[in-house]
Amino acid sequence: MSTILIVEDNVKNMKLVSDLLRAKGYQTLEATTGEKGVELALAHLPDLVLMDIQMPDINGIEAFGRIRADPRTAAVPVVAFTASVTPTDRNRITQAGFSGFVSKPIELKEFLATVKRMVEGGGQT
């Protein structure tokens, strides 16, 4: 069973995504801050991380950098999971090296296809 770490400061959004992923057979870990997300990623070595970009402590790009810096999690796919969809935001996310991008609110089929592709292939969208 694949494990997906959801890093999202909005508890309702996180619960919705977590419930959806569990219904599809995935195990989930949940973090409401970037710091906790990094901690859980390093402790549990998930198969995929869904990372919100705008969070109250460290932002998703900084948390992503910390996850990538550790050899144990350097190859784990990290998908930006955010409502920030301006061209500037997308460029920042792409330049940071995220494995993919999912905008909120999610489009269910696209979201599940991205998750499946990342978990099965461990690669880029």
C-alpha positions in Angstrom: 0.0 0.0 0.0 1.4 3.4 -1.0 1.7 6.2 1.5 0.9 9.8 0.6 1.9 12.7 2.9 -0.6 15.6 2.6 0.9 18.9 3.8 -2.0 21.4 4.0 -2.8 24.1 6.5 -6.6 24.1 5.8 -7.9 21.1 7.9 -11.1 20.8 5.9 -9.2 20.6 2.6 -6.7 18.1 4.1 -9.5 15.8 5.4 -11.3 15.9 2.1 -8.2 14.8 0.2 -7.2 12.3 2.8 -10.6 10.7 2.8 -10.6 10.6 -1.0 -7.1 9.0 -1.1 -8.0 6.4 1.6 -11.1 5.5 -0.3 -8.8 4.7 -3.3 -6.6 2.4 -1.2 -3.8 4.8 -0.2 -2.5 5.2 3.3 -2.2 8.9 4.3 -0.1 11.0 6.6 -1.2 14.5 7.5 0.6 17.7 8.4 -0.8 21.2 8.9 2.5 23.0 8.8 5.6 22.9 6.5 7.8 22.0 9.5 5.6 19.0 10.5 5.5 18.0 6.8 9.3 17.8 6.6 9.4 16.0 9.9 6.9 13.4 8.8 8.5 13.0 5.4 11.9 12.2 7.0 10.4 9.9 9.6 8.1 7.9 7.3 9.6 8.1 3.8 6.3 8.4 1.9 5.8 7.4 -1.7 4.4 10.9 -2.6 4.0 14.3 -0.9 1.2 16.7 -1.8 2.6 20.1 -0.7 0.6 23.2 -0.2 2.6 26.3 -1.0 1.1 29.0 1.2 1.4 28.0 4.9 1.7 29.9 8.1 5.2 28.8 9.1 7.7 27.8 6.3 6.2 27.8 2.9 5.9 24.8 0.6 8.9 25.7 -1.5 11.1 25.8 1.6 9.7 22.6 3.0 10.2 21.0 -0.5 13.9 22.1 -0.4 14.4 20.5 3.0 12.8 17.2 1.8 15.0 17.2 -1.3 18.1 17.9 0.7 17.9 14.7 2.6 19.2 11.7 0.7 16.5 9.4 2.1 13.7 11.6 0.5 15.6 13.2 -2.4 13.8 11.1 -5.0 10.3 11.2 -3.4 7.9 12.9 -5.8 6.6 16.1 -4.4 3.5 17.7 -6.1 2.6 21.3 -5.4 -1.0 21.4 -4.2 -2.1 25.0 -4.2 -4.7 27.5 -5.1 -1.9 29.9 -6.3 -2.2 29.4 -10.1 -0.8 32.6 -11.5 1.8 32.2 -14.2 4.4 33.6 -11.8 3.4 31.1 -9.1 3.6 28.2 -11.6 7.0 29.4 -12.8 8.3 29.6 -9.2 7.0 26.0 -8.5 8.5 24.7 -11.8 11.9 26.4 -11.1 12.0 25.0 -7.6 11.9 21.5 -9.2 8.5 20.1 -8.0 7.5 16.8 -9.6 4.1 18.3 -10.6 1.3 20.7 -9.9 -2.3 20.2 -8.8 -4.5 23.3 -8.5 -7.2 23.7 -5.8 -10.1 23.3 -6.0 -9.1 19.9 -7.4 -10.5 18.4 -10.6 -11.1 14.8 -9.4 -10.1 12.8 -12.4 -7.0 14.9 -13.1 -6.0 14.8 -9.4 -6.4 11.0 -9.1 -4.5 10.4 -12.4 -1.6 12.6 -11.2 -1.5 10.8 -7.9 -1.5 7.4 -9.6 1.2 8.4 -12.1 3.4 9.8 -9.3 3.0 6.8 -7.0 3.5 4.2 -9.8 6.2 6.0 -11.8 7.8 8.2 -9.1 8.3 10.8 -11.8 7.3 14.0 -13.4 3.8 14.9 -14.6 
